[in-house]
Amino acid sequence: MLIAQVCAFVIFKDLADISQWLVQSSREFTMTVWYNRHIIGGIAILALLVSLLTWWTERKLCPTLLLGFLVFVFVFNFYSGMLNPKWMFRSQQHEAQFVSVDEAPKYMEQSLHLAHFGPASYASVDDIDVVVLETDNGAYAYSDYYLLQPHVAKGDTIGGEEVIMTYCGLTNLGIAYSPVIDEQPLDLTVMTQLKNNLVLFDKNSGQAIQQLWGTMERDPAQVRMKEWPTIRMPFGSFRQLYPDGKVFINEIAGFSENPVLAAWDRLVRHGMMLWGVGLNWLDNEKPAFPTIDFKDRRLPMKELIYSISIGDDHVVYSKDFIIEQGNNINVEIGGQPVVIDYDPEFDTVSAFFNTTDGAVTDIDVFGNTGTGVKLERVNTLKSRLFWFIFAEFYPDTDVNRV
């Protein structure tokens, strides 16, 4: 029984993220547990069965009530680490529901008071933040609330390549990727979180993938999934800019459809996830999970930043700084000229590769310049994520470069 409990506790501690509020392991140990989880789980179940068989033949070894308690603890730990993430998040990489811009408000209104993880809710549907993905077949908008539970949602194609949306509520980060590494297709779902950022895993290979890095944990070549451009804006701006766009919705089943799933998803999304993620929005210097020792004070810990990574060159900007520069910054990142622009009308920050011969100061949300040239979006722009998490993953990042 002791062997069973130790194995189940290790699975719980390293694979069920709620355990990280109390006890943390090194990244290396967590990954070792992950890649050996079936062996550890097999030993745990075998040890439990042996202990139960032994008790059945000699009841005096343990009081029935104590045995029941021990079995309950085992099942809770084992389920929390091995099974629960798959049921809680249920990836929507292959199937997802979208509605038109005109239909979307009636769905988004239902989540209005829950859509913002901060202390206050949004004033109206038009204020709700969405991550926007432009594809071969038009634009898609994803709200944080509806992305929160699956963490992986279907997209469309860009240039004929499949694109999906990945999302981490703790980081407040949506990244669009092609789910392919080394020409091998990935079937992604949630593993856990480490350092307040989502860790996915590929059901085809069993490999773990950190969302911010987009790489397999045990890939020596560090080949990344291909990243595609996204931008953030209020839903009202999306309605104006993309009137034919589509909006992702992920409604909880009704009790008449599936009472078990209806109750479970309400508990998970409203009782657990919104509360847990909301801890990162509190006005304090405490991360939701105490796994980051914040030291980089160049920006306030919970500043929502815009980051661009080109090669090994990482730069972040605060929205206030971009506004102070006249809403427009021409800069070199990773050896490439880039123009960063804030559009106050649509409350969105965009970044484009500057292929002109000089600075670009007149440009719209779509990359159209005053000279008639259309610039290509920077595919690595990440919008409104927490500074303390990005700094943890990229400690050598530059801040507010001009």
C-alpha positions as CSV (number, residue, x, y, z in Angstrom):
1,M,0.0,0.0,0.0
2,L,2.9,2.3,0.8
3,I,4.4,1.7,-2.7
4,A,1.0,2.3,-4.3
5,Q,0.5,5.6,-2.4
6,V,4.0,6.9,-3.2
7,C,3.7,6.1,-6.9
8,A,0.2,7.8,-7.0
9,F,1.5,10.8,-5.1
10,V,4.4,11.3,-7.6
11,I,1.9,11.1,-10.5
12,F,-0.3,13.7,-8.7
13,K,2.6,16.0,-7.7
14,D,4.1,16.2,-11.2
15,L,1.2,15.7,-13.6
16,A,-1.7,17.4,-11.8
17,D,-1.0,21.1,-11.9
18,I,-3.1,21.9,-8.8
19,S,-0.4,20.2,-6.7
20,Q,2.1,22.9,-7.7
21,W,0.4,25.3,-5.3
22,L,1.9,23.2,-2.5
23,V,5.0,21.4,-3.8
24,Q,7.1,21.9,-6.9
25,S,9.5,19.6,-8.8
26,S,12.3,20.6,-11.2
27,R,11.4,20.6,-14.9
28,E,13.7,17.6,-15.4
29,F,12.0,15.5,-12.7
30,T,8.5,16.4,-14.0
31,M,9.4,15.3,-17.5
32,T,11.0,12.1,-16.2
33,V,7.7,11.3,-14.5
34,W,5.8,12.1,-17.6
35,Y,7.8,9.9,-19.9
36,N,7.7,7.1,-17.4
37,R,4.1,7.6,-16.3
38,H,2.8,4.3,-17.6
39,I,5.5,2.3,-15.7
40,I,4.9,4.3,-12.5
41,G,1.1,3.9,-12.9
42,G,1.4,0.2,-13.6
43,I,3.5,-0.3,-10.5
44,A,1.0,1.7,-8.5
45,I,-2.0,-0.3,-9.6
46,L,-0.2,-3.6,-9.2
47,A,0.9,-2.7,-5.7
48,L,-2.7,-1.6,-4.8
49,L,-4.1,-4.8,-6.0
50,V,-1.6,-6.9,-4.1
51,S,-2.3,-4.9,-0.9
52,L,-6.1,-5.4,-1.4
53,L,-5.7,-9.1,-2.0
54,T,-3.5,-9.4,1.1
55,W,-6.1,-7.6,3.2
56,W,-8.9,-9.8,1.8
57,T,-7.0,-12.9,3.1
58,E,-6.2,-11.3,6.4
59,R,-8.7,-8.7,7.4
60,K,-7.0,-8.0,10.8
61,L,-4.1,-6.3,9.0
62,C,-6.1,-3.0,8.6
63,P,-9.4,-1.6,9.7
64,T,-11.9,-1.4,6.8
65,L,-12.5,2.3,7.3
66,L,-8.8,3.1,7.1
67,L,-8.4,0.9,4.0
68,G,-11.3,2.7,2.4
69,F,-9.6,6.1,3.1
70,L,-6.3,4.9,1.7
71,V,-8.0,3.6,-1.5
72,F,-9.8,7.0,-1.9
73,V,-6.5,8.9,-1.6
74,F,-4.9,6.6,-4.1
75,V,-7.8,7.0,-6.6
76,F,-7.8,10.8,-6.2
77,N,-4.1,11.1,-6.8
78,F,-4.0,8.7,-9.7
79,Y,-7.0,10.1,-11.4
80,S,-5.8,13.7,-10.9
81,G,-2.5,13.1,-12.6
82,M,-3.2,10.4,-15.2
83,L,-6.7,11.0,-16.4
84,N,-8.2,14.3,-15.3
85,P,-6.3,16.7,-17.7
86,K,-7.6,14.8,-20.7
87,W,-11.2,15.0,-19.4
88,M,-11.0,18.6,-18.1
89,F,-9.7,20.1,-21.3
90,R,-10.8,17.9,-24.2
91,S,-8.9,19.3,-27.1
92,Q,-10.9,20.7,-30.0
93,Q,-8.0,20.6,-32.6
94,H,-10.2,18.6,-35.1
95,E,-13.7,19.7,-34.3
96,A,-14.8,23.2,-33.1
97,Q,-17.9,25.3,-33.4
98,F,-17.9,28.8,-35.0
99,V,-20.6,31.3,-35.5
100,S,-20.9,34.4,-37.6
101,V,-20.1,37.9,-36.2
102,D,-23.8,38.7,-36.1
103,E,-24.6,35.6,-34.1
104,A,-21.7,35.8,-31.7
105,P,-23.0,38.5,-29.3
106,K,-25.9,36.3,-28.0
107,Y,-23.3,33.6,-27.0
108,M,-20.7,36.0,-25.7
109,E,-23.3,37.9,-23.5
110,Q,-23.8,34.6,-21.5
111,S,-20.2,34.8,-20.4
112,L,-19.9,38.6,-20.1
113,H,-19.5,38.7,-16.4
114,L,-16.9,35.8,-16.5
115,A,-15.1,36.8,-19.7
116,H,-12.4,38.9,-17.9
117,F,-10.2,37.1,-15.4
118,G,-9.3,40.4,-13.7
119,P,-11.1,42.1,-10.8
120,A,-13.8,43.7,-13.0
121,S,-15.9,42.3,-15.8
122,Y,-16.2,43.8,-19.2
123,A,-18.8,46.6,-19.7
124,S,-20.2,45.2,-22.9
125,V,-19.7,42.4,-25.4
126,D,-17.7,44.8,-27.7
127,D,-15.1,45.2,-25.0
128,I,-14.3,41.5,-24.7
129,D,-10.8,40.7,-25.8
130,V,-10.4,38.3,-28.8
131,V,-7.3,36.7,-30.4
132,V,-7.6,37.1,-34.2
133,L,-6.3,34.7,-36.8
134,E,-6.4,35.6,-40.5
135,T,-6.6,32.5,-42.7
136,D,-7.2,31.4,-46.3
137,N,-10.9,31.4,-45.6
138,G,-11.3,34.6,-43.6
139,A,-10.6,35.8,-40.1
140,Y,-11.4,33.9,-36.9
141,A,-11.9,35.4,-33.4
142,Y,-11.2,33.5,-30.2
143,S,-12.2,34.9,-26.8
144,D,-10.3,34.0,-23.7
145,Y,-13.3,32.6,-21.9
146,Y,-14.2,30.1,-24.7
147,L,-10.5,29.1,-25.2
148,L,-9.9,28.5,-21.5
149,Q,-11.2,25.0,-21.3
150,P,-10.0,23.2,-24.4
151,H,-6.7,25.1,-24.6
152,V,-6.4,23.8,-28.2
153,A,-8.9,24.8,-30.9
154,K,-9.3,24.3,-34.5
155,G,-8.3,27.0,-36.9
156,D,-8.2,26.8,-40.7
157,T,-5.5,26.8,-43.3
158,I,-2.9,29.4,-44.3
159,G,-1.3,28.8,-47.6
160,G,-2.8,25.4,-47.6
161,E,-1.2,24.5,-44.2
162,E,-3.3,23.4,-41.2
163,V,-3.3,26.0,-38.4
164,I,-4.7,25.6,-34.9
165,M,-5.0,28.0,-31.9
166,T,-3.3,27.1,-28.6
167,Y,-4.1,29.0,-25.5
168,C,-2.8,29.4,-22.0
169,G,-5.0,31.2,-19.5
170,L,-2.3,31.6,-16.9
171,T,-0.1,33.4,-19.4
172,N,-3.0,35.1,-21.2
173,L,-1.5,33.9,-24.4
174,G,-2.9,32.6,-27.7
175,I,-0.5,31.3,-30.3
176,A,-1.4,29.9,-33.7
177,Y,0.7,27.0,-34.8
178,S,0.8,24.4,-37.6
179,P,0.6,21.1,-35.7
180,V,3.6,19.6,-37.4
181,I,7.2,19.0,-36.4
182,D,9.7,17.4,-38.8
183,E,6.9,16.7,-41.2
184,Q,5.1,14.6,-38.5
185,P,1.5,15.6,-37.7
186,L,0.7,16.3,-34.1
187,D,-2.5,15.5,-32.3
188,L,-2.3,18.0,-29.4
189,T,-4.0,18.1,-26.0
190,V,-3.2,19.3,-22.5
191,M,-0.5,17.8,-20.3
192,T,0.0,20.2,-17.4
193,Q,1.5,23.7,-16.7
194,L,5.0,24.5,-15.8
195,K,6.2,28.0,-14.7
196,N,2.6,29.3,-15.3
197,N,2.6,28.3,-19.0
198,L,0.8,25.5,-20.8
199,V,2.5,22.2,-21.6
200,L,0.8,20.3,-24.4
201,F,1.5,16.7,-25.4
202,D,1.3,15.0,-28.8
203,K,-1.0,11.9,-28.6
204,N,0.8,10.5,-31.7
205,S,4.3,10.4,-30.2
206,G,3.7,11.0,-26.5
207,Q,6.1,14.0,-26.6
208,A,5.6,17.0,-24.3
209,I,5.5,20.5,-25.9
210,Q,5.9,23.8,-24.1
211,Q,3.4,26.3,-25.6
212,L,5.7,29.3,-25.5
213,W,8.6,27.5,-27.1
214,G,6.6,25.4,-29.5
215,T,9.2,22.6,-29.3
216,M,9.2,19.0,-28.1
217,E,10.9,18.7,-24.7
218,R,13.2,15.9,-25.9
219,D,14.0,17.2,-29.3
220,P,17.7,17.8,-29.4
221,A,17.4,19.9,-32.6
222,Q,14.7,22.1,-31.0
223,V,12.6,22.1,-34.1
224,R,9.6,24.4,-33.5
225,M,6.1,24.2,-34.8
226,K,5.5,26.9,-37.5
227,E,4.0,30.0,-35.9
228,W,1.5,32.2,-37.6
229,P,0.5,35.8,-37.0
230,T,-2.2,36.7,-34.5
231,I,-3.3,40.0,-33.1
232,R,-5.5,41.0,-30.1
233,M,-8.3,43.4,-30.2
234,P,-11.8,44.1,-28.6
235,F,-14.6,42.2,-30.2
236,G,-16.2,45.5,-31.3
237,S,-13.1,46.1,-33.4
238,F,-13.2,42.7,-34.9
239,R,-16.8,43.3,-35.9
240,Q,-15.8,46.4,-37.8
241,L,-12.7,45.1,-39.4
242,Y,-13.9,41.6,-40.3
243,P,-17.7,41.7,-40.8
244,D,-17.6,38.3,-42.5
245,G,-15.4,36.8,-39.8
246,K,-16.2,33.7,-37.7
247,V,-16.2,33.5,-33.9
248,F,-15.2,30.5,-31.8
249,I,-17.7,29.4,-29.2
250,N,-17.5,26.5,-26.7
251,E,-20.7,26.3,-24.7
252,I,-21.1,24.0,-21.8
253,A,-23.6,21.2,-22.3
254,G,-27.1,21.6,-20.8
255,F,-28.2,19.4,-18.0
256,S,-30.9,17.9,-20.3
257,E,-28.2,16.9,-22.8
258,N,-25.6,15.4,-20.5
259,P,-26.1,16.1,-16.8
260,V,-22.7,14.7,-15.7
261,L,-20.7,16.7,-18.3
262,A,-22.9,19.8,-17.6
263,A,-22.1,19.7,-13.9
264,W,-18.4,18.8,-14.4
265,D,-17.7,21.5,-16.9
266,R,-19.4,24.2,-14.8
267,L,-17.3,23.1,-11.8
268,V,-14.1,23.0,-13.9
269,R,-14.6,26.2,-15.9
270,H,-16.3,28.5,-13.4
271,G,-15.4,27.0,-10.1
272,M,-11.7,26.0,-10.7
273,M,-10.2,27.5,-13.8
274,L,-11.6,31.0,-13.8
275,W,-10.7,31.3,-10.1
276,G,-7.2,29.8,-10.6
277,V,-6.4,31.9,-13.7
278,G,-7.8,35.0,-12.0
279,L,-5.0,34.8,-9.4
280,N,-2.6,36.1,-12.0
281,W,-4.9,39.2,-12.5
282,L,-4.8,40.2,-8.8
283,D,-3.0,43.4,-8.1
284,N,-0.1,41.8,-6.2
285,E,3.3,40.3,-6.8
286,K,2.2,36.7,-6.5
287,P,1.9,34.4,-9.5
288,A,-1.1,32.0,-9.6
289,F,1.3,29.1,-9.1
290,P,4.3,29.9,-6.9
291,T,6.8,28.4,-9.3
292,I,8.4,31.7,-10.6
293,D,10.8,33.7,-8.5
294,F,10.3,37.1,-10.2
295,K,13.5,39.2,-10.3
296,D,13.4,41.2,-13.6
297,R,12.0,44.6,-12.5
298,R,12.4,46.4,-15.8
299,L,8.7,46.3,-16.0
300,P,6.0,45.8,-13.4
301,M,5.6,42.1,-12.7
302,K,2.1,41.8,-14.2
303,E,2.5,44.2,-17.0
304,L,0.7,43.0,-20.1
305,I,3.3,43.1,-22.8
306,Y,3.7,42.6,-26.6
307,S,6.6,40.4,-27.5
308,I,8.5,39.7,-30.8
309,S,11.1,37.0,-31.2
310,I,13.2,36.8,-34.4
311,G,15.9,34.2,-34.2
312,D,17.5,34.5,-30.8
313,D,16.5,38.2,-30.4
314,H,13.6,38.8,-28.1
315,V,12.0,42.2,-27.5
316,V,9.0,43.2,-25.5
317,Y,7.0,46.4,-25.4
318,S,4.4,47.9,-23.1
319,K,1.4,49.5,-24.7
320,D,2.0,52.7,-22.8
321,F,5.6,52.9,-24.3
322,I,4.3,52.5,-27.8
323,I,1.8,55.2,-27.3
324,E,4.5,57.5,-25.9
325,Q,6.5,57.0,-29.1
326,G,3.6,58.4,-31.1
327,N,1.9,55.0,-31.6
328,N,4.6,54.0,-34.0
329,I,8.1,52.4,-33.6
330,N,10.5,51.5,-36.4
331,V,13.2,49.1,-35.0
332,E,15.5,46.3,-35.9
333,I,14.9,42.9,-34.4
334,G,16.9,39.8,-35.2
335,G,18.6,41.8,-38.0
336,Q,15.3,42.6,-39.7
337,P,13.6,46.0,-39.8
338,V,10.2,45.9,-38.1
339,V,7.4,48.5,-37.7
340,I,5.2,48.3,-34.6
341,D,2.0,50.3,-34.6
342,Y,-0.8,50.9,-32.2
343,D,-4.2,51.9,-33.7
344,P,-6.2,53.8,-31.0
345,E,-9.4,53.5,-33.1
346,F,-9.4,49.7,-32.9
347,D,-7.2,49.4,-29.7
348,T,-4.8,46.9,-31.2
349,V,-1.1,46.6,-31.6
350,S,0.3,45.2,-34.9
351,A,3.8,44.4,-36.1
352,F,5.0,44.1,-39.7
353,F,8.3,43.3,-41.5
354,N,9.4,46.6,-43.1
355,T,10.4,45.8,-46.7
356,T,10.5,49.5,-47.7
357,D,13.7,51.6,-47.9
358,G,12.9,53.8,-44.9
359,A,10.8,54.2,-41.8
360,V,7.1,53.6,-42.0
361,T,4.9,55.9,-40.0
362,D,1.6,55.7,-41.9
363,I,0.2,52.1,-41.7
364,D,-3.1,50.5,-40.9
365,V,-4.1,47.4,-39.0
366,F,-3.9,45.3,-42.2
367,G,-0.3,46.5,-43.1
368,N,-1.3,48.9,-45.8
369,T,1.1,51.9,-45.9
370,G,0.5,55.4,-47.1
371,T,2.7,54.7,-50.1
372,G,0.5,51.8,-51.3
373,V,2.8,49.0,-50.1
374,K,1.3,46.2,-48.1
375,L,3.6,44.8,-45.4
376,E,3.6,41.2,-44.1
377,R,2.7,40.6,-40.4
378,V,5.4,39.5,-38.0
379,N,4.4,36.0,-37.2
380,T,5.9,35.9,-33.7
381,L,4.0,38.9,-32.3
382,K,2.4,37.8,-29.0
383,S,-0.1,40.1,-27.5
384,R,-1.0,41.1,-23.9
385,L,0.8,38.3,-22.1
386,F,2.2,38.7,-18.6
387,W,5.7,40.1,-18.4
388,F,6.8,37.9,-15.4
389,I,6.1,34.7,-17.4
390,F,7.8,35.8,-20.6
391,A,10.8,37.0,-18.6
392,E,11.0,33.6,-17.0
393,F,11.2,31.8,-20.3
394,Y,13.3,34.4,-22.1
395,P,15.5,36.1,-19.4
396,D,17.7,37.7,-22.1
397,T,14.9,39.7,-23.6
398,D,15.2,43.4,-24.4
399,V,12.6,45.9,-23.2
400,N,11.1,48.8,-25.2
401,R,13.8,48.9,-27.8
402,V,13.8,51.9,-30.2
